[in-house]
Amino acid sequence: MPFFKRVTGFFLLLILAACAPKSLAPVMVPDGVRFSYYAPKATGVSIVGSFNHWDPEQDRLTGPDSNGVWTVVLPLPPGRYEYHFVINGKEWVLDPSAPSEDDGLGGFNSLFVYEP
């Protein structure tokens, strides 16, 4: 019986790993940088940052997809970008898939450095 429990446990871990969300960290794609955020219950998600003057109306993500993920591809030139996601037009949140740094005002911003 202990062997059966070990094998069952192993397969359960494999199934859980296969179902786990993939990394949502910003990534360079042919058209720019893809940003993703997991918010299955949100009614809207946008991204604000140094690239759009922190304007929550400018860059809206599409979604959610069947996994609850919202995405946008921004045609950004190489550089260093600070940003937040804005959930439902009011809740500013850090990107949990990216590093953050002190914003100099007592808070933090998510950080993405785009180097070709």
Secondary structure, 3 states (H helix, E strand, C coil): CHHHHHHHHHHHHHHHHHHCCCCCCCEEECCEEEEEEECCCCCCEEEEECCCCCCCCCEECECCCCCCEEEEEECCCCEEEEEEEEECCCEEECCCCCCEEECCCCCEEEEEEECC
